[in-house]
Every structure is written in C-alpha cells, then in structure tokens.
Amino acid sequence: MNPLELEAVIRTALNEDLGPGDITTEALAEEHHESAAVFIAKQPGVIAGLPVAERVFRLLDADVRFEWLVEEGDEVAAYTAVARVTGRTRALLTGERVALNFMQRMSGIATVTRQVVRQVEGLNCVILDTRKTTPGLRLLEKYAVRIGGGTNHRYGLSHGVMIKDNHVALAGSLEAAVRRVRERVGHMVQVEVECDTLEQVKEALKLDVDAILLDNMKPAELRESVRLIDGRVWTEASGGITPDNVREVAETGVNGISLGWLTHSAKALDISLDWTGEKGDER
C-alpha cells in the first residue's frame, strides 16, 4: 500500500470520529495513563488490516506497542487473539473504533475472497475485484482482496482502457471507440472492450484490443466465446456470478472472473478490542 495514501485515509477517518476531541476518554483517563488491549476475532475468517490498525494507534501515540499475534492473511478460528496493543490509554480508546472499522471491513473482504478463490482451485482462472468500492476506501479494499488471494483489476480510470456500452454509444460504434482510444493512449496502455453477445465478440476480434469482458453471458455463451477467441486475447467474465455458479463459469475457460460484490457486499468480520488492564498489570 502507498504509505502516503494510507496515512491520508487513516487521518480522514480519525478526524471524522475525533472532531474537537474524545470527551469521554479525556474525562476518564489521565494524559499519561497507559493500558493494554487485545484484538479478538469472534468468528472464523481471514485476518486483514493489521498494519492499518497499527498505524491508527501510532498516529495517536508514536510510542504505542502493537504486537501481531497472527500474520496478515492467516485464517483463524472463532475467539482467536490476533493482536495486542499497549500504550497511552487515551490513544487506545480514541483509536479503537477506527482501527476496528478498518480491520472488520478488510477481514470480511479477505474472507469472502478466499472462499471464492477456493471455488476455482485447479482451474486457470483468476478472481478479480472491480471499482465497486466504498468511496475513499479503495486502497484498503483492494488490498484486502489481495490478502484473500484475489487479483486486483484496474485501480482507477487511468490504469487501463475499458470500453463499455455507454462509450460505444458515445463514439457511434465499437470500431470507432477502439480507434479513437488507440489514437489517444498509444501502445503501452491495454485496451479491454465489453461484449454481451457473440456478434460483438466477433466484431471485437477484428479490432486492436488486448482483452474482452464477456458481460452477463450464460455458460454456453461463455464457452462459445472462449472457443471463438481461441486465446488471441485475454478473457474476463462478469455479471450475475455468485459463489454458487463461479466454478461453472470458470470451467468455461475464461481467464478471469470479476466480482463487484467482493467489495460492495462483503459482511464485516466480527472483531472486538478487549481491555486487559493497566500497563504492567495485564490480565
């Protein structure tokens, strides 16, 4: 992760939560009072976001001690202690919710990604994310997909050309869209086009494209598209794909499957931060 971008995301979250100050904690904890607490995963899953949580507390207390009890990407059982944090009590209590929000969200994404990746084991097909991410949190959510074993699609609009139906409508035709894009971006930028019919696939194969996204096609159409393409360009399936049918889609021979719900619908993993006592008197 880009450390400057990461710090900006964390500072935004802390400013949002802290505002003028943590009036509860400041009333109850003296400035130099120190405590310890432990992160507990209360349900099984894949842990992601440990370095993010650590950075949250270090921004509030540069001397905080953050001990990883598992590794990033480890699968844990319910009620596993995953990290221990020791430092100024005000920093621990003020950073608690922000650190948990990040870790719960990221671990939830990593967990569902790992589940889907396992569904396609043994097949030459990668699981991809999309740009359907929480505004402002794309850096963290796409990182969580990688921790879960998935592969990142383009990070943003500047990281590759994707010509979709509205772009074709704007340009007047798929051929015109590809030609105009190629004139603008040059040979170093990959160009992918979206096709939702076999006729569009045949048209795309006549053009200077690097990849074809096969959108909302049934398995029989996907197999026929893969046969027509015959390895000439990279193939991606998307639309209407769930854990129940992802294996069937992968078996059609597509190179990748993109799933927006990896990031927009993943359920947060239940993680708590439990106080264990004053520093030097941990239970």
PEJO-V841004 format. One record per residue. RES is the residue in one small letter. SS is DSSP state (@ for helix, = for strand, . for the rest). Layout:
BEGIN
[[RES | SS] [RES | SS]]
END
This chain:
BEGIN
[[m | .] [n | .] [p | @] [l | @] [e | @] [l | @] [e | @] [a | @] [v | @] [i | @] [r | @] [t | @] [a | @] [l | @] [n | @] [e | @] [d | @] [l | @] [g | .] [p | .] [g | .] [d | .] [i | @] [t | @] [t | @] [e | @] [a | @] [l | @] [a | .] [e | .] [e | .] [h | .] [h | .] [e | =] [s | =] [a | =] [a | =] [v | =] [f | =] [i | =] [a | =] [k | .] [q | .] [p | .] [g | =] [v | =] [i | .] [a | .] [g | .] [l | @] [p | @] [v | @] [a | @] [e | @] [r | @] [v | @] [f | @] [r | @] [l | @] [l | @] [d | .] [a | .] [d | .] [v | .] [r | =] [f | =] [e | =] [w | =] [l | .] [v | .] [e | .] [e | .] [g | .] [d | .] [e | =] [v | =] [a | .] [a | .] [y | .] [t | =] [a | =] [v | =] [a | =] [r | =] [v | =] [t | =] [g | =] [r | =] [t | @] [r | @] [a | @] [l | @] [l | @] [t | @] [g | @] [e | @] [r | @] [v | @] [a | @] [l | @] [n | @] [f | @] [m | @] [q | @] [r | @] [m | @] [s | @] [g | @] [i | @] [a | @] [t | @] [v | @] [t | @] [r | @] [q | @] [v | @] [v | @] [r | @] [q | @] [v | .] [e | .] [g | .] [l | .] [n | .] [c | .] [v | =] [i | =] [l | =] [d | .] [t | .] [r | .] [k | .] [t | .] [t | .] [p | .] [g | .] [l | .] [r | @] [l | @] [l | @] [e | @] [k | @] [y | @] [a | @] [v | @] [r | @] [i | @] [g | .] [g | .] [g | .] [t | =] [n | .] [h | .] [r | .] [y | .] [g | .] [l | .] [s | .] [h | .] [g | .] [v | =] [m | =] [i | =] [k | .] [d | @] [n | @] [h | @] [v | @] [a | @] [l | @] [a | @] [g | .] [s | .] [l | @] [e | @] [a | @] [a | @] [v | @] [r | @] [r | @] [v | @] [r | @] [e | @] [r | @] [v | @] [g | .] [h | .] [m | .] [v | .] [q | .] [v | =] [e | =] [v | =] [e | =] [c | =] [d | .] [t | .] [l | @] [e | @] [q | @] [v | @] [k | @] [e | @] [a | @] [l | .] [k | .] [l | .] [d | .] [v | .] [d | .] [a | =] [i | =] [l | =] [l | =] [d | =] [n | .] [m | .] [k | .] [p | @] [a | @] [e | @] [l | @] [r | @] [e | @] [s | @] [v | @] [r | @] [l | @] [i | @] [d | .] [g | .] [r | .] [v | .] [w | =] [t | =] [e | =] [a | =] [s | =] [g | .] [g | .] [i | .] [t | .] [p | .] [d | .] [n | .] [v | @] [r | @] [e | @] [v | @] [a | @] [e | .] [t | .] [g | .] [v | .] [n | .] [g | =] [i | =] [s | =] [l | .] [g | .] [w | @] [l | @] [t | @] [h | @] [s | .] [a | .] [k | .] [a | .] [l | .] [d | .] [i | =] [s | =] [l | =] [d | =] [w | =] [t | =] [g | =] [e | =] [k | .] [g | .] [d | .] [e | .] [r | .]]
END
